[in-house]
Amino acid sequence: MRIRKARDQDFEAVGSLLAANDLPVEGVKESFSSFVVAEDGGVVVGAIGLEKFGSVALLRSAVVSNDYRGSGIGRGLVEQILEVAGNDGIEELFLLTTTAEDYFPRFGFARTTRSAVPAAIKASAEFQGACPESATVMKRAASTSSAVS
């Protein structure tokens, strides 16, 4: 198993993985160059991406195939995308989640309000309807060291 930068030919597999896990695919194509994937034997088994808006970004599309959950792939994906964000000069990361509010604090994310989200991110497909209004909004400063345990 390895984690690597997504390639164009991974797009269909990532889209299928997102759809199979009831996660939004809107906006993925436009930001796919900022995705990383987990691959096992040539098969994409996980993905995560960034939608970048200047010095802020939306962490999105964190997904791991059911057969690989609990194996550490999710953690590896999050750690890799946080490194990408830091290398790209991202100062703040935001995310929306309906299922993983308890997972992301170990990486320095904390719950915040929709009103605290920059306008550019609020205009993204995810905020404009791909994720429900009831989704939890979380924020992390890029310089925050994660409390990974």
MARBA-3410 file (N, C-alpha, C, O; in Angstrom, 1 decimal):
149
0.9,-1.2,0.0,0.0,0.0,0.0,0.9,1.2,0.0,1.9,1.3,0.7 ~ 0.5,2.2,-0.8,1.3,3.4,-0.9,0.3,4.6,-1.1,-0.8,4.5,-1.6 ~ 0.8,5.8,-0.6,0.0,7.0,-0.7,0.8,7.9,-1.7,2.0,8.0,-1.5 ~ 0.1,8.4,-2.7,0.8,9.2,-3.7,-0.2,10.3,-4.3,-1.4,10.3,-4.0 ~ 0.4,11.2,-5.0,-0.4,12.2,-5.7,-1.3,11.6,-6.7,-0.9,10.7,-7.4
-2.5,12.1,-6.7,-3.5,11.5,-7.7,-3.1,11.8,-9.1,-2.5,12.9,-9.4 ~ -3.4,10.9,-10.0,-3.1,11.1,-11.4,-4.5,11.2,-12.1,-5.5,10.7,-11.6 ~ -4.5,11.8,-13.3,-5.8,11.9,-14.0,-6.5,10.6,-14.2,-7.7,10.6,-14.1 ~ -5.8,9.5,-14.4,-6.5,8.2,-14.6,-7.1,7.7,-13.3,-7.8,6.7,-13.4 ~ -6.8,8.3,-12.2,-7.4,7.9,-10.9,-8.8,8.5,-10.7,-9.6,8.1,-9.8
-9.2,9.5,-11.5,-10.4,10.3,-11.3,-11.6,9.4,-11.2,-12.4,9.5,-10.3 ~ -11.8,8.5,-12.1,-13.0,7.6,-12.2,-13.0,6.7,-10.9,-14.1,6.6,-10.3 ~ -11.9,6.2,-10.5,-11.9,5.3,-9.3,-12.2,6.1,-8.0,-12.9,5.6,-7.2 ~ -11.7,7.3,-7.9,-12.0,8.2,-6.8,-13.5,8.5,-6.8,-14.1,8.5,-5.7 ~ -14.0,8.9,-7.9,-15.4,9.2,-8.0,-16.3,8.0,-7.6,-17.3,8.2,-6.9
-16.0,6.9,-8.0,-16.7,5.7,-7.7,-16.6,5.4,-6.2,-17.6,5.0,-5.6 ~ -15.5,5.6,-5.6,-15.3,5.4,-4.2,-16.1,6.4,-3.4,-16.7,6.0,-2.4 ~ -16.1,7.6,-3.8,-16.9,8.7,-3.1,-18.4,8.3,-3.2,-19.1,8.4,-2.2 ~ -18.9,8.0,-4.4,-20.3,7.7,-4.6,-20.7,6.4,-3.8,-21.8,6.4,-3.2 ~ -19.8,5.4,-3.7,-20.1,4.2,-3.0,-20.3,4.5,-1.5,-20.9,3.7,-0.7
-19.7,5.6,-1.0,-19.7,6.0,0.4,-20.6,7.2,0.7,-20.5,7.8,1.7 ~ -21.5,7.5,-0.3,-22.4,8.6,-0.2,-21.8,9.9,0.1,-22.3,10.7,0.9 ~ -20.6,10.2,-0.5,-19.9,11.4,-0.4,-20.1,12.2,-1.7,-20.1,11.6,-2.7 ~ -20.1,13.6,-1.5,-20.3,14.4,-2.7,-19.2,14.3,-3.7,-18.0,14.3,-3.3 ~ -19.5,14.3,-5.0,-18.5,14.4,-6.1,-18.4,15.7,-6.7,-17.5,16.0,-7.5
-19.4,16.6,-6.4,-19.4,17.9,-7.0,-18.1,18.7,-6.6,-17.8,18.7,-5.4 ~ -17.5,19.3,-7.5,-16.3,20.1,-7.3,-15.0,19.3,-7.3,-13.9,19.8,-7.2 ~ -15.1,17.9,-7.3,-13.9,17.1,-7.3,-13.0,17.3,-8.5,-11.8,17.4,-8.5 ~ -13.7,17.3,-9.7,-12.9,17.4,-10.9,-12.1,18.7,-11.0,-11.0,18.6,-11.4 ~ -12.7,19.8,-10.5,-12.0,21.0,-10.6,-10.8,21.1,-9.7,-9.9,21.9,-9.9
-10.8,20.3,-8.6,-9.7,20.4,-7.7,-8.8,19.1,-7.6,-8.0,18.9,-6.7 ~ -9.0,18.2,-8.6,-8.4,16.9,-8.6,-6.9,16.9,-8.6,-6.2,16.0,-8.1 ~ -6.3,18.0,-9.1,-4.8,18.1,-9.1,-4.3,18.3,-7.7,-3.1,18.1,-7.5 ~ -5.1,18.5,-6.7,-4.7,18.7,-5.3,-5.2,17.5,-4.4,-5.4,17.6,-3.2 ~ -5.4,16.3,-5.0,-5.8,15.1,-4.3,-4.6,14.2,-4.2,-3.6,14.2,-5.0
-4.7,13.3,-3.1,-3.8,12.2,-3.0,-4.6,11.0,-2.8,-5.7,11.0,-2.4 ~ -4.0,9.9,-3.2,-4.8,8.6,-3.1,-3.9,7.6,-2.4,-2.7,7.6,-2.4 ~ -4.6,6.6,-1.9,-4.0,5.4,-1.3,-4.2,4.3,-2.3,-5.3,4.1,-2.8 ~ -3.2,3.6,-2.6,-3.3,2.5,-3.7,-2.7,1.2,-3.1,-1.7,1.2,-2.5 ~ -3.4,0.2,-3.4,-3.0,-1.2,-3.0,-3.1,-2.1,-4.2,-4.1,-2.3,-4.7
-1.9,-2.6,-4.6,-1.9,-3.5,-5.8,-2.5,-2.8,-7.1,-3.1,-3.5,-7.9 ~ -2.3,-1.5,-7.2,-2.8,-0.8,-8.4,-4.2,-0.4,-8.3,-4.8,0.2,-9.3 ~ -4.9,-0.7,-7.2,-6.3,-0.3,-7.0,-6.3,0.9,-6.0,-5.7,0.8,-4.9 ~ -7.1,1.9,-6.3,-7.3,3.1,-5.4,-8.2,2.6,-4.3,-9.4,2.2,-4.6 ~ -7.8,2.7,-3.1,-8.6,2.3,-1.9,-8.9,3.4,-1.0,-9.5,3.2,0.0
-8.4,4.6,-1.3,-8.6,5.8,-0.4,-8.2,7.0,-1.2,-7.4,7.0,-2.1 ~ -8.8,8.2,-0.7,-8.5,9.4,-1.3,-8.8,10.6,-0.4,-9.5,10.4,0.6 ~ -8.2,11.7,-0.6,-8.5,12.9,0.1,-8.0,14.1,-0.8,-7.0,13.9,-1.6 ~ -8.6,15.2,-0.6,-8.2,16.4,-1.5,-8.3,17.7,-0.8,-8.8,17.8,0.3 ~ -7.9,18.7,-1.5,-8.0,20.1,-1.1,-8.6,20.9,-2.2,-8.3,20.7,-3.4
-9.5,21.8,-1.9,-9.9,22.8,-2.8,-9.3,24.1,-2.2,-9.6,24.6,-1.1 ~ -8.4,24.7,-3.0,-7.6,25.8,-2.5,-8.2,27.1,-3.0,-8.6,27.3,-4.1 ~ -8.2,28.1,-2.1,-8.7,29.4,-2.3,-7.7,30.4,-1.7,-7.9,30.9,-0.6 ~ -6.6,30.6,-2.4,-5.5,31.5,-1.9,-4.9,30.8,-0.7,-4.3,29.7,-0.9 ~ -4.9,31.5,0.4,-4.2,30.9,1.6,-5.1,30.1,2.5,-4.6,29.6,3.6
-6.3,29.8,2.1,-7.2,28.9,2.8,-7.6,27.8,1.9,-7.6,27.9,0.7 ~ -8.1,26.7,2.5,-8.5,25.5,1.7,-9.5,24.7,2.4,-9.7,24.8,3.6 ~ -10.3,24.0,1.6,-11.3,23.1,2.1,-10.7,21.7,1.9,-10.4,21.2,0.8 ~ -10.6,21.0,3.0,-10.2,19.6,3.0,-11.5,18.8,2.7,-12.5,19.0,3.3 ~ -11.4,18.0,1.7,-12.6,17.3,1.2,-12.4,15.9,0.7,-11.2,15.5,0.4
-13.4,15.2,0.6,-13.5,13.9,0.0,-12.5,12.9,0.6,-11.9,12.0,0.0 ~ -12.5,12.9,2.0,-11.7,11.9,2.7,-12.5,10.6,2.7,-13.6,10.5,3.3 ~ -11.9,9.6,2.1,-12.7,8.3,1.9,-11.7,7.2,1.9,-10.6,7.3,1.3 ~ -12.1,6.1,2.5,-11.3,4.8,2.5,-12.3,3.7,2.2,-13.4,3.7,2.8 ~ -11.9,2.8,1.3,-12.8,1.7,1.0,-13.1,0.9,2.3,-12.3,0.8,3.2
-14.3,0.4,2.3,-14.8,-0.3,3.5,-13.8,-1.5,3.9,-13.6,-1.7,5.1 ~ -13.2,-2.1,2.9,-12.3,-3.3,3.2,-11.0,-2.8,3.8,-10.3,-3.7,4.4 ~ -10.7,-1.5,3.8,-9.5,-1.1,4.3,-9.6,-0.2,5.6,-8.6,0.4,6.1 ~ -10.8,0.0,6.0,-11.0,0.9,7.2,-10.4,0.2,8.4,-10.4,-1.0,8.6 ~ -9.8,1.1,9.3,-9.2,0.6,10.5,-7.7,0.2,10.3,-7.1,-0.3,11.2
-7.2,0.4,9.1,-5.9,-0.1,8.7,-4.8,1.0,8.8,-3.6,0.8,8.6 ~ -5.3,2.2,9.1,-4.3,3.4,9.2,-4.2,4.2,7.9,-3.5,5.2,7.8 ~ -5.0,3.7,6.8,-4.9,4.4,5.6,-5.5,5.8,5.7,-4.9,6.8,5.2 ~ -6.6,6.0,6.4,-7.2,7.3,6.6,-6.2,8.3,7.3,-6.1,9.4,6.8 ~ -5.6,7.8,8.3,-4.6,8.6,9.0,-3.4,9.0,8.1,-3.0,10.2,8.0
-2.9,8.1,7.3,-1.9,8.4,6.3,-2.3,9.4,5.3,-1.5,10.3,4.9 ~ -3.5,9.3,4.8,-4.1,10.2,3.8,-4.2,11.6,4.4,-3.7,12.6,3.8 ~ -4.7,11.7,5.7,-4.8,13.1,6.3,-3.5,13.7,6.5,-3.2,14.8,6.2 ~ -2.5,12.9,7.0,-1.2,13.4,7.3,-0.5,13.9,6.0,0.1,14.9,6.0 ~ -0.7,13.2,4.9,-0.1,13.6,3.6,-0.8,14.8,3.1,-0.1,15.7,2.6
-2.1,15.0,3.2,-2.7,16.2,2.7,-2.4,17.4,3.5,-2.4,18.5,3.0 ~ -2.2,17.2,4.8,-1.8,18.3,5.7,-0.4,18.8,5.3,-0.1,20.0,5.3 ~ 0.5,17.8,4.9,1.8,18.2,4.4,1.7,19.0,3.1,2.4,20.0,2.9 ~ 0.9,18.5,2.2,0.7,19.2,1.0,0.2,20.6,1.2,0.7,21.6,0.6 ~ -0.8,20.8,2.1,-1.3,22.1,2.4,-0.2,23.0,3.0,-0.1,24.2,2.6
0.6,22.5,3.9,1.7,23.3,4.4,2.7,23.7,3.3,3.1,24.8,3.3 ~ 3.0,22.8,2.4,4.0,23.1,1.3,3.4,24.1,0.4,4.1,24.8,-0.3 ~ 2.0,24.1,0.3,1.4,25.0,-0.7,1.1,26.4,0.0,0.4,27.2,-0.7 ~ 1.5,26.6,1.2,1.3,27.9,1.8,-0.1,28.1,2.4,-0.5,29.2,2.6 ~ -0.9,27.0,2.6,-2.2,27.1,3.1,-2.1,27.5,4.6,-1.4,26.8,5.4
-2.8,28.6,5.0,-2.7,29.0,6.4,-3.9,28.5,7.3,-3.7,28.3,8.5 ~ -5.0,28.2,6.7,-6.2,27.7,7.4,-6.9,26.6,6.5,-7.0,26.8,5.3 ~ -7.3,25.5,7.2,-8.0,24.5,6.5,-9.4,24.4,7.2,-9.5,24.5,8.4 ~ -10.4,24.1,6.3,-11.7,23.9,6.8,-12.2,22.6,6.2,-11.7,22.1,5.2 ~ -13.2,22.0,6.9,-13.8,20.8,6.4,-15.3,20.7,6.9,-15.7,21.4,7.8
-16.1,20.0,6.1,-17.4,19.7,6.5,-17.5,18.2,6.7,-17.0,17.4,5.9 ~ -18.2,17.7,7.7,-18.4,16.3,8.0,-19.7,16.0,8.6,-20.3,16.8,9.4 ~ -20.3,14.9,8.2,-21.5,14.4,8.9,-21.3,13.2,9.7,-22.1,12.7,10.4 ~ -20.0,12.6,9.6,-19.8,11.4,10.2,-18.4,11.3,11.0,-18.2,10.4,11.8 ~ -17.6,12.3,10.8,-16.2,12.1,11.4,-15.8,13.3,12.3,-14.6,13.6,12.4
-16.8,13.9,13.0,-16.5,15.0,13.9,-15.5,14.5,15.0,-14.7,15.4,15.5 ~ -15.6,13.3,15.4,-14.7,12.8,16.5,-13.3,12.4,15.9,-12.4,12.1,16.7 ~ -13.2,12.2,14.6,-11.9,11.7,14.1,-10.9,12.9,13.8,-9.7,12.7,14.1 ~ -11.4,14.0,13.4,-10.4,15.0,12.9,-9.8,15.9,14.0,-8.7,16.4,13.8 ~ -10.3,15.9,15.3,-9.5,16.7,16.3,-8.1,16.1,16.5,-7.2,16.9,16.9
-7.9,14.9,16.3,-6.5,14.3,16.5,-5.5,14.9,15.6,-4.3,14.8,15.7 ~ -6.0,15.6,14.5,-5.1,16.3,13.5,-5.2,17.8,13.7,-4.7,18.5,12.9 ~ -5.7,18.3,14.8,-5.7,19.7,15.1,-6.9,20.4,14.7,-7.0,21.7,14.8 ~ -7.9,19.7,14.2,-9.2,20.4,13.8,-10.1,20.6,15.0,-10.2,19.7,15.9 ~ -10.8,21.7,15.0,-11.8,22.0,16.0,-13.1,22.5,15.4,-13.0,23.1,14.3
-14.1,22.2,16.0,-15.4,22.7,15.5,-15.5,24.2,15.4,-15.0,24.9,16.3 ~ -16.1,24.7,14.4,-16.3,26.2,14.2,-17.7,26.4,13.7,-18.5,25.4,13.5 ~ -18.0,27.6,13.3,-19.3,27.9,12.8,-19.2,28.2,11.3,-18.1,28.6,10.8 ~ -20.3,28.1,10.6,-20.3,28.5,9.2,-20.0,30.0,9.0,-19.4,30.3,8.0 ~ -20.4,30.8,9.9,-20.1,32.2,9.8,-18.6,32.5,9.8,-18.2,33.6,9.4
-17.8,31.6,10.4,-16.3,31.8,10.5,-15.6,31.4,9.3,-14.4,31.6,9.2 ~ -16.3,30.8,8.3,-15.7,30.3,7.1,-15.5,31.5,6.1,-16.5,32.2,5.8 ~ -14.3,31.6,5.4,-14.1,32.6,4.4,-15.2,32.5,3.3,-15.6,31.4,2.9 ~ -15.5,33.6,2.7,-16.5,33.7,1.6,-16.1,32.8,0.4,-17.0,32.1,-0.1 ~ -14.9,32.7,0.1,-14.5,31.9,-1.1,-14.8,30.4,-0.8,-15.3,29.7,-1.7
-14.6,29.9,0.4,-14.9,28.5,0.7,-16.4,28.3,0.8,-16.9,27.3,0.3 ~ -17.1,29.3,1.3,-18.6,29.2,1.3,-19.2,29.1,-0.1,-20.3,28.6,-0.2 ~ -18.5,29.6,-1.1,-19.0,29.6,-2.4,-18.7,28.2,-3.1,-19.1,28.0,-4.2 ~ -17.9,27.3,-2.5,-17.6,26.1,-3.1,-18.8,25.2,-3.2,-19.9,25.4,-2.5 ~ -18.8,24.2,-4.1,-19.9,23.3,-4.3,-20.3,22.6,-3.0,-21.5,22.3,-2.8
-19.3,22.2,-2.2,-19.6,21.5,-1.0,-20.4,22.3,0.0,-21.4,21.8,0.6 ~ -20.1,23.6,0.1,-20.9,24.5,1.0,-22.2,24.9,0.4,-23.1,25.3,1.1 ~ -22.2,24.9,-0.9,-23.4,25.4,-1.6,-24.5,24.3,-1.8,-25.5,24.6,-2.5 ~ -24.3,23.2,-1.2,-25.4,22.2,-1.3,-24.9,20.8,-1.4,-25.8,19.9,-1.1 ~ -23.7,20.5,-1.7,-23.3,19.1,-1.8,-23.3,18.4,-0.4,-23.6,17.2,-0.3
-22.9,19.2,0.6,-23.0,18.7,2.0,-24.2,19.4,2.6,-24.5,20.5,2.4 ~ -24.9,18.6,3.5,-26.1,19.2,4.1,-25.8,20.3,5.0,-24.7,20.4,5.6 ~ -26.8,21.2,5.2,-26.6,22.3,6.2,-26.3,21.8,7.6,-25.7,22.6,8.4 ~ -26.7,20.6,7.9,-26.5,20.1,9.2,-25.0,19.6,9.4,-24.7,19.2,10.6 ~ -24.2,19.6,8.4,-22.8,19.1,8.5,-22.1,19.9,9.5,-22.2,21.1,9.6
-21.2,19.3,10.3,-20.3,20.0,11.2,-19.2,20.7,10.4,-18.6,20.0,9.5 ~ -18.9,21.9,10.8,-17.8,22.6,10.2,-16.6,22.6,11.1,-16.8,22.9,12.3 ~ -15.4,22.3,10.6,-14.2,22.2,11.4,-13.1,23.1,10.8,-13.1,23.3,9.6 ~ -12.2,23.5,11.6,-11.1,24.4,11.2,-9.8,24.0,11.8,-9.8,23.5,12.9 ~ -8.7,24.2,11.1,-7.4,24.0,11.6,-6.4,25.0,11.0,-6.4,25.2,9.8
-5.6,25.6,11.8,-4.6,26.5,11.3,-3.5,25.6,10.8,-3.1,24.6,11.5 ~ -2.9,25.9,9.7,-1.9,25.0,9.1,-0.7,24.8,10.0,0.0,23.8,9.9 ~ -0.4,25.8,10.8,0.8,25.7,11.7,0.5,24.8,12.9,1.4,24.6,13.7 ~ -0.8,24.4,13.1,-1.1,23.6,14.3,-0.5,22.3,14.2,-0.6,21.6,13.2 ~ 0.2,21.9,15.2,0.8,20.5,15.2,-0.3,19.6,15.6,-1.1,19.8,16.5
-0.4,18.5,14.9,-1.5,17.6,15.2,-1.2,16.8,16.5,0.0,16.5,16.8 ~ -2.2,16.4,17.1,-2.1,15.7,18.3,-2.4,14.2,18.0,-3.2,13.6,18.7 ~ -1.8,13.7,17.0,-2.0,12.3,16.5,-1.6,11.3,17.6,-0.5,11.4,18.1 ~ -2.5,10.5,17.9,-2.2,9.5,18.9,-2.3,8.1,18.4,-2.0,7.1,19.1
END
